[in-house]
Amino acid sequence: MKIAVVALGKIGLPLAVQFADADPSHEVVGVDVNPRVVELVNAGTEPFPGEAHLADKLAQLVPAGRLRATTDYAEAIPGADAVVLVVPLFVDEATGAPDFGWMDEATRSLAAHLTPGTLVSYETTLPVGTTRTRWKPMLEQISGLTEGADFHLVFSPERVLTGRVFADLRRYPKLVGGLSEEGTRRAVEFYEAVLSFDDRDDLPRPNGVWDMGSAEAAEMAKLAETTYRDVNIGLANQFARFADTAGIDVHKVIEACNSQPYSHIHTPGIAVGGHCIPVYPRLYLSTDADATVVRTAREANAAMPEYAVARAESLLGSLDGLRVVVLGASYRGRVKETAFSGVFATVAALRERGAQVLVHDPMYTDAELAGYGWEPYTLGDPVDVAIVQADHPEYATLAATDLPGLRLLLDGRRVTDPARFTGVPRLTIGGGEPLPA
């Protein structure tokens, strides 16, 4: 097959590599608007760090001629048996409404070069109904082709985590929903040819490509599985806030609850970040305005940075003029990514209280941190308060000696070792540590 992958980001590039690696006879072409990304891929070099096995696979596949990249849709799309699109969908911070700007532009470019016989699969998470009501008419109008006759359109959500994409592709069933039976059949056939799956005896049916029956069902499945996590974390954070008022360690409570098979309470913490968990509930809400449980959980999670800073303020009386370091710019440990990271709200809450805010992250240079408008912090410099925002493994070995003058540690991820901070007040989210009366 000739396969085109539109957008060579942290999901799209590993997908392109997976498709090229599945069969030596496949011709895989990746399209990206960033010339630097295209240049690096064509050199067999990973454009971003941290994805397991990606560098090795690129170094093998690109020189062998099995994978190449381009900025030109006219080179990639015509004659393709399948086109897989993984362009980011953004959400407006203020309104929560989806911003289709990048996806619309990519779809128009794809449609302008679409040829008969192509299967088009969208893998970007979408509000329910988008494939049928937005992409189908746009593709048909620009291409002059008819969906279901000249080409087929399906939705098949990516369900992987950056850093372990190749393992997740094997681990989780591939969900497919088409606009017609023939389109679905073609999509199942395509994904069965480019993916392989682990045997799993914990699933209700064999692991592999699962036909969801419609594009809408596949769209909802991706939104539901991620929204569930946000709602679950929101509940855990509610429990944590109550536990702090009652002097209870909520982590022991959660551990006890989850010791039987009907409880799966997630971990509370200072923030919920990343491209997925804080975003997809908003996409769901964009088509289900009556989802009060979803909205309440999203609001609860968004309020956690302010809650953490308020707890620090309660212990010290005031943060005005204090040097406060936020440890972790990334939205989670081991990932160099600030998408919807809690660092932004944490820094804002501290600045509102008059603190001198510094930011540290082992994955970022001082220049990169300064580029966000933050004052970089170097371990060993004097500081009054430290707030752990990301669970980088480096923070597990921190000690009070690394933070001279420390008057309070607020560990928002429960990653630090209390024994290393003897004599320094240490607060956690839901730890139930007493505050001054």
C-alpha positions in Angstrom: 0.0 0.0 0.0 0.9 3.6 -0.4 0.0 5.3 3.0 0.1 9.0 3.8 0.2 10.3 7.4 -0.8 13.9 7.8 1.1 15.6 10.7 4.3 14.1 12.0 3.9 15.0 15.7 4.4 12.8 18.8 1.6 10.5 17.6 1.7 10.9 13.8 5.4 10.1 13.4 5.3 6.9 15.4 2.2 5.9 13.5 4.0 6.5 10.2 6.9 4.4 11.5 4.6 1.6 12.6 3.0 1.5 9.1 6.3 1.5 7.3 7.7 -1.2 9.7 4.7 -3.5 9.2 5.5 -4.6 5.7 8.6 -3.8 3.5 6.4 -3.3 0.5 4.5 -0.4 2.0 5.3 3.1 0.8 4.8 5.6 3.7 4.9 9.3 3.2 4.5 11.8 6.1 3.2 15.3 5.5 4.1 18.1 7.9 3.9 21.9 7.7 7.2 22.3 9.6 10.2 22.1 7.2 12.5 21.3 10.1 10.5 18.3 11.1 10.5 17.1 7.5 14.3 17.6 7.3 15.0 15.7 10.5 12.7 12.8 9.5 14.3 12.5 6.1 17.7 12.4 7.8 16.5 9.5 9.9 16.6 11.6 13.1 13.9 11.8 15.7 12.6 15.5 15.9 11.6 15.1 19.5 13.1 13.0 22.4 11.5 10.5 24.7 9.6 8.1 22.4 10.8 4.5 23.0 12.3 2.8 20.0 11.5 5.7 17.6 15.1 6.7 16.9 16.2 3.1 16.1 13.3 2.5 13.8 13.8 5.8 11.9 17.5 5.0 11.5 16.5 1.7 9.8 13.4 2.6 7.8 14.4 6.0 6.3 17.7 4.8 4.7 15.9 1.8 3.4 13.5 4.0 1.5 10.4 2.8 3.4 9.5 6.1 4.9 10.0 9.7 3.8 8.5 13.1 4.7 7.4 16.1 2.8 5.7 19.5 3.2 3.9 19.0 -0.1 0.4 17.4 0.0 0.6 17.0 -3.8 3.5 14.5 -3.3 1.8 12.5 -0.5 -1.9 12.3 -1.1 -2.6 11.4 -4.8 -2.7 7.7 -5.4 -2.7 6.8 -1.6 -4.5 3.7 -0.6 -5.0 5.2 2.9 -4.6 8.6 4.4 -4.4 8.9 8.2 -4.7 12.4 9.7 -3.5 13.2 13.2 -3.5 17.0 13.2 -4.0 18.6 16.7 -7.4 19.9 17.6 -7.1 22.8 20.1 -9.6 24.1 22.7 -10.2 27.7 23.5 -9.0 28.3 27.0 -11.8 30.8 27.9 -14.8 29.1 26.3 -13.8 25.5 26.1 -15.0 25.5 22.4 -13.0 23.3 19.9 -10.8 25.3 17.6 -10.7 23.4 14.3 -8.3 25.9 12.6 -5.4 23.5 12.0 -7.6 20.5 11.2 -9.7 22.5 8.7 -6.6 23.7 6.9 -5.2 20.2 6.7 -8.5 18.8 5.5 -8.7 21.4 2.7 -5.2 20.5 1.6 -5.9 16.8 1.7 -9.1 17.2 -0.2 -7.5 19.3 -2.9 -5.3 16.2 -3.8 -7.6 13.4 -2.9 -8.0 10.7 -5.6 -10.6 7.9 -6.1 -10.2 4.7 -4.1 -8.6 6.3 -1.0 -9.5 5.4 2.6 -9.4 8.5 4.8 -9.1 7.9 8.5 -9.1 10.7 11.2 -7.4 9.7 14.4 -7.5 13.1 16.2 -10.0 13.1 19.0 -13.2 14.8 17.9 -16.6 15.9 19.2 -19.3 13.4 18.4 -20.6 13.9 14.9 -17.6 15.8 13.5 -16.5 13.1 11.0 -20.0 13.0 9.4 -21.1 16.6 9.6 -17.8 18.5 9.1 -15.2 16.4 7.4 -17.4 14.5 4.9 -19.0 17.7 3.3 -15.6 19.5 3.3 -13.8 16.6 1.6 -16.6 16.1 -0.9 -17.0 19.8 -1.8 -13.3 20.4 -2.4 -12.4 17.1 -4.0 -15.5 16.8 -6.2 -15.6 13.1 -5.1 -18.5 11.3 -3.3 -17.9 9.6 0.1 -19.0 6.0 0.0 -18.5 5.7 -3.7 -15.3 7.4 -4.7 -13.6 7.4 -1.3 -14.3 6.1 2.2 -14.2 8.1 5.4 -13.8 6.7 8.9 -12.9 7.7 12.5 -10.4 5.6 14.4 -9.1 7.3 17.6 -5.5 7.1 18.7 -5.4 5.5 22.2 -1.7 5.8 23.0 0.5 7.6 25.4 3.5 9.5 24.3 6.7 7.7 25.3 5.2 4.3 24.8 3.3 4.5 21.5 4.5 1.3 19.9 3.7 -0.7 23.0 0.2 0.9 23.3 -0.6 0.2 19.7 -0.1 -3.5 20.5 -1.8 -3.4 23.8 -5.1 -1.7 23.1 -7.9 -2.6 20.6 -8.0 -0.4 17.6 -11.5 1.2 17.4 -13.0 1.9 14.0 -16.2 3.6 13.0 -17.2 4.3 9.4 -20.0 6.1 7.6 -20.8 3.0 5.6 -20.4 -0.7 5.9 -17.9 -0.8 3.0 -15.9 2.1 4.5 -15.7 0.2 7.9 -14.7 -3.0 6.1 -11.9 -1.2 4.3 -10.7 0.4 7.6 -10.7 -2.9 9.5 -8.7 -4.4 6.6 -6.2 -1.6 6.6 -5.5 -1.5 10.3 -5.3 -5.3 10.5 -2.5 -5.0 7.8 -0.5 -2.4 9.6 -0.9 -3.3 13.3 -0.3 -6.4 15.5 -1.9 -7.0 18.8 -0.9 -8.6 22.2 -3.0 -11.5 23.4 -5.2 -10.4 26.2 -7.5 -12.6 28.2 -9.0 -9.7 30.1 -11.1 -8.4 27.2 -14.7 -9.3 26.3 -13.6 -10.2 22.7 -10.2 -10.9 21.1 -7.8 -8.0 20.9 -7.5 -6.4 17.5 -9.5 -4.1 15.3 -13.0 -3.5 16.7 -15.9 -2.3 14.5 -17.8 0.3 16.6 -20.8 0.4 14.2 -20.6 4.1 13.4 -18.2 7.0 13.3 -20.2 8.6 16.2 -19.7 5.5 18.4 -16.0 5.6 17.8 -15.8 9.3 18.5 -17.8 8.9 21.7 -15.7 5.9 22.9 -12.5 8.0 22.9 -14.2 11.0 24.6 -15.8 8.7 27.2 -12.7 6.8 28.2 -10.7 10.0 28.8 -13.6 11.9 30.4 -14.0 9.1 32.8 -10.4 9.7 34.0 -11.0 13.4 34.5 -14.2 12.7 36.5 -12.5 10.0 38.5 -9.6 12.4 39.4 -12.1 15.1 40.2 -13.7 12.8 42.7 -10.3 11.9 44.1 -9.5 15.6 44.5 -12.8 16.2 46.3 -11.9 13.4 48.7 -8.4 14.8 49.2 -9.7 18.3 50.0 -12.1 16.8 52.6 -9.3 14.6 54.0 -7.1 17.7 54.5 -9.8 19.3 56.7 -10.4 16.1 58.7 -6.7 15.1 59.3 -7.0 12.0 57.2 -4.4 10.6 54.8 -6.6 10.1 51.7 -4.0 7.9 50.0 -4.4 5.2 52.6 -8.2 5.5 52.1 -7.9 5.1 48.4 -5.5 2.2 48.7 -8.0 0.5 51.0 -10.9 1.2 48.7 -9.0 -0.1 45.6 -8.2 -3.4 47.4 -11.5 -4.8 46.2 -12.4 -5.1 42.5 -15.3 -2.6 42.3 -13.3 0.5 43.3 -10.8 2.2 40.9 -10.3 5.6 42.5 -7.5 7.5 40.8 -4.7 9.6 42.4 -5.4 13.2 43.6 -2.9 15.9 42.8 -2.1 19.6 42.2 -3.1 19.6 38.5 -4.5 17.6 35.6 -2.6 18.5 32.4 -1.6 17.4 29.0 -3.3 17.3 25.6 -5.9 14.7 26.6 -7.5 14.6 30.1 -8.2 18.4 30.5 -9.2 18.8 26.8 -11.5 15.9 25.8 -14.1 16.5 28.5 -14.5 20.0 27.0 -15.0 18.4 23.6 -17.6 16.2 25.1 -19.3 19.1 26.7 -19.4 20.9 23.4 -22.0 18.4 22.2 -23.6 17.5 25.6 -24.3 20.7 27.5 -26.3 18.7 30.1 -23.3 16.7 31.3 -23.3 18.3 34.8 -21.1 15.6 36.3 -18.4 16.2 33.6 -18.5 20.0 34.0 -18.3 19.8 37.8 -15.3 17.5 37.7 -13.5 19.7 35.2 -14.0 22.7 37.4 -12.8 20.8 40.4 -9.6 19.7 38.7 -8.9 23.2 37.3 -9.2 24.6 40.8 -6.4 22.4 42.3 -3.4 24.7 41.7 -5.2 27.5 43.5 -6.1 25.2 46.3 -2.5 24.0 46.7 -1.2 27.6 46.8 -3.9 28.6 49.3 -2.7 25.7 51.6 0.8 27.0 51.5 -0.4 30.5 52.3 -2.5 29.2 55.2 0.6 27.6 56.8 2.9 30.6 56.4 0.3 33.3 56.8 1.5 35.2 53.7 3.5 34.5 50.6 4.1 38.2 49.9 7.8 38.8 49.1 8.8 35.1 49.5 10.9 33.3 47.0 8.8 30.4 45.8 10.0 27.8 43.4 7.6 25.7 41.3 9.3 22.3 40.7 8.2 21.0 37.3 7.0 22.9 34.2 5.9 19.7 32.4 2.4 18.5 32.8 3.7 15.2 34.0 7.0 13.5 34.9 9.4 12.3 32.2 7.6 14.3 29.5 8.9 17.6 28.0 5.6 19.1 27.3 3.7 22.0 29.0 0.3 21.5 27.3 -2.3 22.6 29.9 0.3 22.1 32.6 -0.5 23.1 36.1 2.6 25.3 36.2 0.7 28.1 34.6 -2.1 28.3 37.1 0.3 27.7 40.0 2.6 30.5 38.9 -0.4 32.8 38.5 -1.8 32.1 41.9 1.6 32.7 43.5 2.1 36.0 41.7 -1.3 37.2 42.8 -0.1 36.7 46.4 3.0 38.8 45.8 5.5 35.9 45.7 8.7 36.0 43.8 8.2 33.0 41.6 10.9 30.8 40.1 10.5 27.7 38.0 12.7 24.6 37.8 12.5 21.6 35.4 15.3 19.1 34.7 14.0 18.6 31.1 14.2 22.3 30.2 17.1 24.7 29.9 17.1 28.0 31.7 16.7 29.8 28.3 13.6 27.6 27.6 12.1 28.4 31.0 12.8 32.1 30.5 11.1 31.9 27.2 7.8 31.3 29.0 8.3 34.4 31.1 9.6 32.6 34.2 12.7 33.2 36.3 14.7 29.9 36.2 15.8 28.4 39.5 19.0 26.5 40.2 19.0 23.9 42.9 21.2 25.1 45.8 20.0 28.7 45.6 18.1 30.0 48.7 14.3 29.7 48.6 11.5 30.0 51.1 8.9 27.7 49.6 9.0 24.8 47.1 5.9 23.4 45.3 6.3 20.1 43.4 4.1 20.4 40.3 5.4 17.6 38.1 6.5 14.1 39.3 9.9 14.0 37.6 11.9 11.2 39.1 14.7 13.6 39.9 12.5 15.1 42.6 12.3 11.8 44.4 15.9 12.3 45.6 15.6 16.0 46.6 16.5 16.9 50.1 16.3 20.0 52.2 20.0 20.7 51.5 19.1 21.2 47.8 16.7 24.0 48.8 18.6 26.2 51.4 16.4 28.2 53.7 13.3 26.2 52.9 10.4 27.0 55.2 7.8 24.9 53.5 7.6 22.0 51.0 4.2 21.5 49.3 4.5 18.2 47.4 1.6 18.3 44.9 2.5 14.9 43.5 3.6 13.0 46.7 6.9 12.2 45.1 9.4 13.5 47.6 10.8 11.5 50.5 9.7 12.9 53.9 12.9 11.6 55.6 14.9 14.0 53.4 13.1 17.0 54.7 13.3 16.4 58.5 12.6 19.7 60.3 10.8 21.3 57.3 7.0 21.4 57.2 5.8 19.2 54.3 2.3 19.3 52.9 0.7 17.0 50.3 -2.7 16.9 48.5 -4.9 14.9 50.7 -2.2 14.1 53.2 -4.3 15.5 56.1 -1.3 17.3 57.6 -2.4 19.8 60.3 -2.4 23.5 59.5 -2.2 26.3 62.2 -5.4 27.0 64.0 
